[in-house]
Amino acid sequence: MPIWSSRAVRAGNTRALAGFQIQLTAHIIADILIVTLLMTPASGCGGMGLLLVISIASGGLVGSGRMTLLYAAMASIALLLQHGFSILGGSQGWTIFSRSGCCARAISPSAGWRMR
């Protein structure tokens, strides 16, 4: 096989990989937004917040390592902001913050194991 053809194949794969990363990022951001919005009427981090762990871990399996840490940080911030706004709105008490903090801490290791 000629050298130029293998270079062309690698260049095509690089463009496809960049498109895949954009699509994966859009999917993870959509998951974070949708799950965070679904948590508002559910009033708690219990089952709905743990769905973010699955999204972040699956994004870490197929995506690049540093982007996975970005996804985990965005999910943690979204969880804490959602609970902060629900406390300010009066629908929940201050005790729920410990549960949302534990849920946010559970998201980070699901992304960080890929970096080792």
N, C-alpha and C positions, 0 to 999 in steps of 0.2 A: 504494500500500500504506500503511495507517495506521502511525503511529509506534509505537503500543503493540504491534503485532504484531512489528515488528523488534526491539524491546527484549525481548520474550518469547523470541524466537529466540536472541538473544545470551545471555540468562540461562540458557537451556537448554544452550547450548554451553559455558558456563562450568562448569556442573555436570558435564557430560560430560567436559570436560577435566580436572577435578579427579579424577574417577574413573579416567580414563586414566593420570594421573600415579601414582596409588596402585597401579594394576595394573602399570605399568611398573617402579616401584620394587620391588615384590614379585618380579617376574620377574628383575630384575637381581640382587637379593640371593640368590634361589634359584640363579641361574647361578654366582655367586661361591662359594656354599657347596658346590654339587655339584662344580664343577671343582676346588676346593681339596681336597675329599675324594677325588676321583679321582686327584689328583696324589700322594697318599700312597703307594699301591702302585707308582706309575709311577716314583718316586724321581728327580724332576728337574723342571726348569721347561721344558725343551725344547719339546715340542709341546703338552702340556696347559696350561701356563701361558699360552701365546700364544692359547689359546681365549678367555681373559678379555679380550684386546685387542679381539676381534671383538664380544663382548657389550657392552663399554663404548662402543665406537665406534657400534654400532647404537643403543644407548640414547641416545647423544649426538645422533644424527641426528633422532630422533623426540621426544626429551624436552627439557626446559628446560636452559639452560646451567649453572646453579649446581648442580643436582642431578647433572649428569654429573660434575662435579668430586668430589662426594661419593661417587659410585659408583667413580671411579678411586681415591680414597683408601682406600675400604673394600677394594677388590681388592688394592691394594698391601700394606695391612696384613695381609690374609689370607694373601698369598703369603709375606711375611716371617715371620709367625707359624708357618705350616705348616713352613717350612724350619728355623726355630728349634727347633720341637718334634721334628722328625726328627733334628736334630743332637743334641739332648739325649737322645733315645731311642737313639742310637748307630747308626742305620742309615745315616747319611751323615757325611761329614767337613766341616771348616770351609771347604774350597775351594768348596763348592756355593753359599755365600752370595753370591759375586760374580755367579754366573749368575742367582740369584733376584733380586738387586738390579738387574741389567740388565733382567730381565723386568718388574720393578716400574716401572722408569723408562720402559719402552716403553708402559706403560698410560697414563701421565699425558698425553703429547702427544695420544693418541687422544681424550682428553676435552677438552683445553685448546684445540684448534683452533676449537671452536665458540664460544668466548668472545670472539673477536676481532671 
